[in-house]
Every structure is written in C-alpha cells, then in structure tokens.
C-alpha cells in the first residue's frame, strides 16, 4: 500500500487478528449452527456444480451429485464433450477478448476522468459530479433501443469493440465515483513539487497519480472484469449474428434452453465459466472488498 | 467461426494496449494544443481536454440513449408516429399487470430477504473465530455470473415426479423428511420466490460485506459496557448495533433495489418468463426481439428508469451531505 489511504475506503475488514481485544465471549451453540448453515448453504451449490461436472453421463441422469461422494466414478468426459462439441474454448476466448480490454479501458478512462474532476477547478464541476452519481443507478435496459439502432447504422453491432465501448461507457460513472475519493486524498505537496520541477500535466499524471492510485485501480479493475465477464444482456443483444463465438454467458444461456446435450457437459461448461472469476476474487479478495465498500454511496 | 487462437490475442493486444496508447497520444496532443493558448484560456480549457473522452463515452452510451428512449416511448412500434400515452396504457393493463406485479414482488422481497439474511450473517460471523472463512464463502457467489448461478440452481431445484429418485438437492432433502417433491420452478408463487432466492444467493456477499464493515465500526467499549450491565445479545443488537448501522442498511437496500430492477438473466435462463414468473426486463427483451415493438420496449424501459429515480435522489442527497461534512 503506497501513498494516500482514504479513511472512507480503508474499512476495518474482518481480519480477526487485528482486534484481539474485542469481546470474544464464547458464542453459544446456536450461533455456530446458524453460521454453519450459511457456510453449507453457500458452498453446497458450488460443490454440486463441480461434482456434477466430473460424473459420468449415466450417473448424472440417474442419481444426485452427492452420490459422487458415496461411490465415486469420476471422469473428465464432460469436459472433453464441452470443449469438443459446445465450443466452450471459443467462448472463453471471446469472453477474454471482451473482458480484458474492457477492464483496462474502464480503469484508464476512470482515472483520467476522476483526476480531472478532482484536481482541476472549472465551472460545472459540482453539477458533473452529481450527474455521475445519478447515472450510477441507470438500468441498462433504457439504453438498448437507441443504441441497437445506432450500432446498426455505424456497423458496430456484431463487433467486439462495440461491446468494449458499451461496457466501458456504462461502467465509467461507477469508476470515476470509486476513484475520486482516493485521488482527492493524494497530498497536494506532491503536485506542487512536480510543478516546480517543470513537469507537464501529463507527466504528473503518469509519474504521480497512476503509481499512487494502483491499489484502488486494482479494486476497480476486479469489479470491471467481473461485470464484463458475467454480462449476458449486452453481448446477447449486440453480438448476435456475427462470425465470433458467443461469449461464455451467451453460450451457457443457449445450452440451458436445449436439453439434447445432457446435464454433464453443461455443468462442465458452467464450471469452466466460473473458475476464472472465482480464482480472481479468492486471490485478490482485499481489493474486491475495497471495491464493494468504496463503491457503495455512503451516508 | 473466426480462428480463436489468433483472433483473441489480437483483440486483447488491440484493446488493452493499442487503444490505451491512442488515449495517451490524444491527451498529449490536447496538452500540446493547450500551449498554443495564452495562460488563462489554456488553463480554463484544460479540464475539458482531460474530460473529453470519458464524457463523450458517457454521453454516447448513457445520456443520449436515455433521452431518445423517453421520446420513443411515445411512438408506435416502428418508432415513426407519435401515439401519446398509448404505450404506457398498454404497460399497465392486461397481462402486463401480472408482470408488473412480479416486479413489485422482486422489488420488495429481494431487498428485504437479502437484508435480513445479511444482518444475521454479518452479526453472527462477527462472533466466531472462523469469520474470515465464513465471509470468503459467502462472497464466492458474487463472482459468479447470474447465468452460471441460474444453471447451478436449475439443478438444485430439479424435480422428478413423486416416487422416482430425486436428483435435485432440495427435493432430495424434502424426500428425506418424507415430504412430496415440489416443482420449484413451475408452481406459481413458489417459483417466484425460488428465482428471487437465486439472486439472494448470488448477492448476499455484497450486503454482508457492507453491514459487517459497519458493525465493526460500532464502538466495542460501549458494547462491552452494556454486556457487563447484563444486557442480552438481542437487546444489544436492537438498541445499540442496529441504530448505528442504519446508513449502511439504507445502502444495502438501495443497492439491492437497483439489482432487483435490472434482473433479467435469472428469469431469462431459468423459466424464460413462463409459469407466471415474467418480469419487465425480460418482457422488454421479448418486445425488442420477438415482437419488434420499439414503442412498447421504450415505455417499459422508461418505467424501469422512473422506478430507479427515488434511489438516484437518495444517492444524490447522501452524496451532497457527505461532500459538505
């Protein structure tokens, strides 16, 4: 962690070691039972998905996933089928080709916007901030009718850059909102000494703002990646009828509707689609938590 | 199919390296243009050079479509003739009433169920030593797409007629207690709650995180003193913790109301709106693609926008008071 910690977005999270002195009267059995119920309820569906994906077709059709624990007869047949026949590799590729650029561009344009909004004084600054806050809650559905027409007119429909454009534009208000508090807390002295050294605005941005904002950029990056990777509505509408493999969410939604392939390959495909985001938030949970807490409009 | 092996890396390099480089080049060009002006004018123009790209994108993707959609909602199916309020009259009549009713159910039940469960999880996790593990597990589904969550829960809710072995987890548990299997996704009212619970499962982690962070900011000395005075845990929660975390409760409610408004994926994947589970976001998709009725689709979208408006106002109000303090 470098530079400017914003007290509002460095919450005391659940690092139990950090506050040993806090009560810890031994909780009653009931507390443990309820907490365990939460753990079981939230982990079992994921376990069920994983076990269903490595069972044989015949087993899946005749018994529940838990039988894999009783008499394991496991195979990777579903994964082979999913990759071979359901075009899952192509779909994962398209999802990456959408999500990685969307993430980079969202973060970059959000930093630029937040920097201008926080550092520079100009008429209409407050109005612009309020506009951003109100755009945070805009439902994506309101944009569809005009944008579908516009995309068709300018030839963006069916193209991956068209999806970047939409997802970046839609996420920008959140990105600027998340970053502005952090960037505002960068000490003014740093800018002033850069000014004295004769650094240009762009130079200051590159060598002071970008490096210092890295932690909060990581938070925004995770959120932007998850939203892009998990989005169904926009690629479903804007990417249809093109030569590109559908992204993984669109592919999955289509597979649910047709039952011919059986449950096994669908489960394998679904597991492949969730493993990337799951790994991401497990390995970068700290940044994810900060993104959630910093992005909520606080009272 | 385009060749994935060359196409995907190409796209990533283009979008994640090429476009950002172009953005920097544009900023550099803008800065150089500013030096042509004498001091004052250059300084006044500078914010707009920096805001240009973000602002253009937001106007193109959000502001312009909102304005056009509001106009289109007063036009006919092909968006050619003005027809007054007819689309709105349609949106609040006939079969649309059931759909609007389902949305109201989502708008009320989803935030409330999420809030109650998140209050329970945040408060109780705080009391156990394995809190980090419990928290991580509740957060996991927030990384999963609504589409994948729908696949997962379609299997959890799977239904076989009474007598045959149950493959779905929930009906297997019911069978264990000797109850008849329930067609979770087909039986009216039950199915709406079944769909709502999928959203709760996916989003609880967010609500728990927000409330947990608020609960940990309640002064522990105060709570300790109350415990020494013999106050019960329920009284402490009701009289000391809850009043202190009310702003965060409001945040959770508004966040979840917005999520409930947008809900599309779960209904589209799990029931496609059949068996009395349709919601307006899914209906909008139908009007747009199956019925090709731009007027209807726009009116539905405007209704969604106006339902979100109170939340936007709450946000603005909180933002202003936050900025002032």
Interface residues (C-beta under 8 A of the other chain):
Chain A: X11 X12 X13 X14 X15 X16 X19 X21 X22 X23 X24 X25 X27 X31 X32 X34 X35 X38 X39 X41 X42 X43 X44 X45 X46 X48 X49 X52 X60 X62 X63 X64 X65 X66 X87 X89 X90 X93 X94 X96 X97 X100 X101 X102 X103 X104 X105 X108 X109 X110 X112 X113 X115 X116 X117 X120 X121 X122 X125 X128 X129 X130 X132 X133 X134 X135 X136 X137 X138 X139 X140 X141 X142 X143 X144 X145 X146 X147 X148 X160 X161 X164 X165 X166 X168 X169 X170 X172 X173 X176 X200 X201 X202 X226 X229 X230 X231 X232 X233 X237 X243 X244 X245 X249 X252 X253 X256 X257 X263 X266 X267 X270 X273 X274 X277 X278 X280 X281 X282 X285 X288 X289 X292 X293 X296 X297 X298 X299
Chain B: X1 X2 X4 X7 X8 X11 X12 X14 X15 X16 X19 X20 X23 X24 X27 X28 X31 X44 X46 X47 X48 X50 X51 X53 X54 X55 X57 X58 X60 X61 X62 X63 X64 X65 X66 X68 X69 X72 X79 X120 X121 X124 X125 X126 X127 X128 X129 X130 X131 X132 X133 X134 X135 X136 X137 X138 X139 X140 X141 X142 X143 X144 X145 X146 X147 X148 X150 X151 X152 X153 X154 X155 X156 X165 X166 X167 X168 X169 X172 X201 X204 X206 X209 X210 X212 X213 X216 X217 X220 X223 X224 X227 X246 X247 X248 X250 X251 X254 X255 X258 X261 X262 X264 X265 X268 X269 X270 X272 X281 X284 X285 X288 X294 X297 X298 X300 X301 X302 X304 X305 X308 X311 X312 X313 X315 X316 X318 X319 X320 X321 X322 X323
